[in-house]
Amino acid sequence: MKLAILADIHGNIFALQAVAKKLEQLQPDAVIVVGDIVNAVPFSSQVVDFLQNTNWIIIRGNHEFYYLDYIAGRAPESWNDPERWGQLHWLVEHLSPEHGRYLAALPDDLTLYYPETEPVHITHGIPGNNRRGFSCRTPAEDILAAIHEVPQKTFINAHSHLQVDRIVEKRDESPLNASGDPVAFLEGKDTPTVSRWHVINPGSVGLPQNGDPRTQFAIIESISPDLVPGGWRVSHYRVPYDRRPALAGYLESGMKEKGGVISELFYWELVTAEREIPYFFVWKRANLPPDTYSFAEAFAAYKAATNRDAYVRARDPLRVG
C-alpha cells in the first residue's frame, strides 16, 4: 500500500498543481491532505475547487477554523480589527458559501485501516490541539507527552511546515510485569515494556519553512512493523515549481493591500521559506512595550531594526533572476 501525504497547501494552487503532476508519476493508492488547505497565498478558492474534484481524503487544520469561526460569529471581537486580521477578512470575501460548507464538513482527524497494513492516525496538530506541531529538534519527551495516548503507532501530523521522520519511544521501567508479579520479573520472565511511535510530517506543499522553497510532501509505504515501528516507511519529496505567479497574486488580487502586515509576512514566507511571522512576533515581544505601537507601526520598527525586508527582496523571484 502506498499513500501520498500532503499538508499545509495554504491557498498555493501552483504548488499543488506541481505536486499533483508528480503524483501522476508516483501513482499512490490514495492521497491524504492533512489540513490547512486555505489562507496565506491568494488562491484559496482555486485550491478548494481543485480538491473538490478529487477523491482525495482531506482533514481540517487551524486555518480552516479561522475562517469557519469568523463566518459563524464564534471569533473573538478582536478579529474584527482590519489592521491585524485583514488577511482573514480578504479570505472571507473570496470564498463562496459553497466553499464554506465544504470546509465545515471536513473531519478534524482520521484513523486509516487499510487491509493488510497497520493503522495510521492522522491529524493536523495533535489530538485536541490543531496548532501544535513538531520538528526534528522537538524533544522526544515533549512529543511523547502529546501523543502517548494515541493507540496507533504511526502518527502523521502537519502544522510546523517541516518534514519530520522520527521514532520516539516510551519505556515502562516498573519492576512489575503486566500482571503485577514481582517474582516473575526477578526470575527474568518479564522485561520493561517499550512503546514506540513513528512520527511523520510531510512538510508543506504551499509554504515550506525549512529554508527550501520547493513544494514538499511525502509518500508512505506499508512494510513489516518488524522493520519500522508502526509498519510504514516514509520517503520525503521536494519538487521545484515557478513561484512567480503565486507571488504576483498578492498584488493582483488585492490581498496585500487589504491584509497589510500579515499578508506581507506571508509573502515573505513564500519567498524565503522561513518562519517570517514568528520572527516578527518574537522580535515585537522582546523589543516593544505592549500596547504602545499599532500593528503597522510595530512592523515598520521591525523592518528598520532588522533590515529583514532587504533580506527578502534579495531573494524575491519577482525582483531577481
ABEGO torsion letter per residue (X at the ends): XBBBBBBGAGGBAAAAAAAAAAAAAAGBABBBBAEGABEGBAAAAAAAAAAAABABBBBBBAAAAAAAAAAAGABBAAAABAAAAAAAAAAAAABBAAAAAAAAABBABBBBBBBGBBBBBBBABBBGBAABBBBAABBAAAAAAAAAABABABBBBBGAGBBBBBBBBBBBABABBAAGBAAAAAAGABBBBBBBBBBBBAEBAABBAAGBABBBBBBBBBBBAAABBGGBBBBBBBBBBBAAAAAAAAAAAGAAAAAEAAAAAAAAAAAAGBBAAAAAAAAAAAABBBGABBAAAAAAAAAAAAGAAAAAAAABAAABX
